[in-house]
């Protein structure tokens, strides 16, 4: 009986404290470069996409509240953006929703699920980017100054793309002191 209780305790600990058990399906289970239709069950907000509706070399951006697709991840003040180019998922971006509520939500998420990121990036007034790429996965965390028409502030973003997609379909745009992925080839 003691061994059975120990086994149950170990199993519960593994399930309850494993960060992958609470991970974001919208990011974890969507493959960059894959046909968008394979991700419709996870990202139902992209279901209106039809390649014929867009000119050649046009990147289409869809967005939704991140909390709807990554619940309980501390990303309540963020938007989940998905970029589709020629029917393929070209990239995913998490971005601050309300610049007046800057709480380093994306920084905390990135640090927890993608590894080490410099403490300086946590600073309230820090602007710049950190390249956290791993293998063929292009991962870019950044903060930049922004004005929403009412107030100045800092927005956070986290771009996820693939090295090959990045080379073919993305351009890097220098803005407010840092490089940002621009998913529209006709920049």
C-alpha positions in Angstrom: 0.0 0.0 0.0 2.9 2.4 0.8 4.4 1.8 -2.6 1.0 2.5 -4.3 0.7 5.8 -2.4 4.3 6.8 -3.3 3.5 6.0 -7.0 0.4 8.2 -6.9 2.3 11.0 -5.2 5.1 10.9 -7.9 2.6 10.8 -10.7 0.6 13.8 -9.3 3.8 15.7 -8.7 5.0 15.1 -12.3 1.6 16.2 -13.8 1.0 19.2 -11.5 4.4 20.7 -11.5 5.5 19.9 -15.1 5.5 23.3 -16.9 4.8 21.4 -20.2 1.4 20.3 -18.7 0.4 24.0 -18.6 2.0 25.1 -21.9 0.4 27.1 -24.7 -1.0 24.8 -27.4 -1.2 27.8 -29.8 2.6 28.0 -29.8 3.7 24.5 -28.9 1.5 22.6 -31.4 1.6 24.9 -34.4 4.4 24.3 -36.9 6.0 27.2 -38.7 6.1 26.6 -42.4 3.2 24.2 -42.3 0.0 24.6 -44.3 -2.4 26.8 -42.2 -5.2 24.3 -42.4 -3.3 21.8 -40.2 -3.5 24.4 -37.4 -7.2 25.3 -37.7 -8.3 23.1 -34.7 -5.8 25.0 -32.4 -6.1 28.5 -34.0 -9.7 28.7 -35.0 -9.5 32.5 -35.6 -7.6 31.9 -38.8 -10.4 29.9 -40.5 -11.3 32.7 -42.9 -8.1 32.6 -44.8 -8.3 31.7 -48.5 -5.2 32.2 -50.7 -7.2 33.3 -53.7 -8.4 36.4 -51.7 -4.9 37.9 -51.6 -2.4 39.1 -54.2 0.9 37.1 -54.7 3.6 37.9 -52.0 1.0 39.2 -49.5 1.3 38.2 -45.9 -2.0 38.1 -44.0 -2.1 38.8 -40.3 -4.7 37.4 -37.9 -4.9 38.3 -34.2 -6.8 37.2 -31.1 -6.5 37.5 -27.3 -3.6 35.3 -26.2 -5.4 34.3 -23.1 -8.1 32.5 -25.2 -5.4 30.2 -26.6 -2.9 30.2 -23.8 -5.0 30.2 -20.7 -3.4 30.5 -17.2 -0.1 31.5 -18.7 0.1 35.0 -17.4 -0.4 36.5 -20.9 -3.7 38.4 -20.2 -2.4 41.7 -21.6 -1.1 40.3 -24.9 -2.3 39.7 -28.4 -1.5 36.5 -30.3 -0.7 37.3 -34.0 -0.4 34.7 -36.7 1.1 35.5 -40.1 0.1 33.5 -43.1 2.0 33.6 -46.4 1.0 31.6 -49.4 -1.2 29.3 -47.2 1.7 28.6 -44.8 2.2 29.8 -41.2 5.1 32.2 -41.6 5.3 33.3 -38.0 3.7 33.8 -34.6 4.0 36.9 -32.5 3.0 37.7 -28.9 2.6 41.4 -28.4 1.6 43.8 -25.6 -2.1 44.8 -25.8 -2.2 47.8 -23.5 1.0 49.8 -23.3 -0.2 51.4 -20.1 -0.2 48.0 -18.3 3.4 47.0 -19.0 4.0 44.1 -16.6 6.7 42.1 -18.5 4.2 39.3 -19.2 6.0 38.2 -22.3 9.4 38.4 -20.6 8.2 36.1 -17.9 6.7 33.7 -20.4 9.8 33.6 -22.5 12.0 33.1 -19.5 9.9 30.2 -18.2 9.4 28.4 -21.4 12.3 29.3 -23.7 15.2 29.6 -21.3 17.7 32.2 -20.2 17.1 35.8 -21.1 19.2 38.6 -19.7 17.8 40.4 -16.6 18.5 43.8 -18.3 15.6 43.0 -20.6 13.3 43.0 -17.6 14.0 46.7 -16.9 10.9 49.0 -17.2 12.6 51.4 -19.6 14.9 48.9 -21.5 14.4 48.8 -25.3 16.1 46.4 -27.6 16.0 42.8 -28.7 17.4 39.5 -27.6 17.9 36.7 -30.2 17.0 33.4 -28.4 17.1 31.3 -31.6 17.7 27.6 -31.1 18.7 25.5 -34.2 16.3 26.3 -37.0 13.8 28.0 -34.7 14.2 31.8 -35.0 13.1 33.3 -31.6 13.3 37.1 -31.0 12.2 38.9 -27.8 12.1 42.6 -27.9 10.8 45.8 -26.4 10.3 49.1 -28.2 8.9 52.5 -27.6 5.4 53.1 -28.9 2.7 55.7 -28.8 -0.9 54.5 -29.0 -2.1 58.0 -29.8 -2.7 58.9 -26.2 0.3 57.9 -24.2 3.9 56.9 -24.8 5.0 53.4 -23.5 7.0 50.3 -24.1 5.5 47.3 -25.9 7.0 43.8 -25.6 6.9 41.3 -28.4 8.1 37.7 -29.0 8.4 36.5 -32.6 8.6 32.8 -33.5 9.5 31.7 -37.0 11.8 29.2 -38.7 15.2 30.0 -40.2 14.1 28.9 -43.7 10.8 30.8 -43.5 12.7 33.8 -42.2 15.1 33.7 -45.2 12.3 33.4 -47.8 9.4 35.4 -46.6 10.4 37.8 -43.9 12.3 41.1 -43.8 13.8 42.7 -40.9 12.7 46.3 -40.2 14.8 48.7 -38.1 12.4 50.6 -35.9 12.8 52.6 -32.7 16.3 51.3 -32.1 15.8 47.6 -32.7 15.2 45.1 -35.5 11.8 43.6 -35.9 10.5 40.9 -38.2 8.3 42.3 -40.9 6.3 39.3 -42.4 5.2 41.2 -45.5 7.7 40.5 -48.3 6.5 43.6 -50.2 7.9 45.9 -47.4 
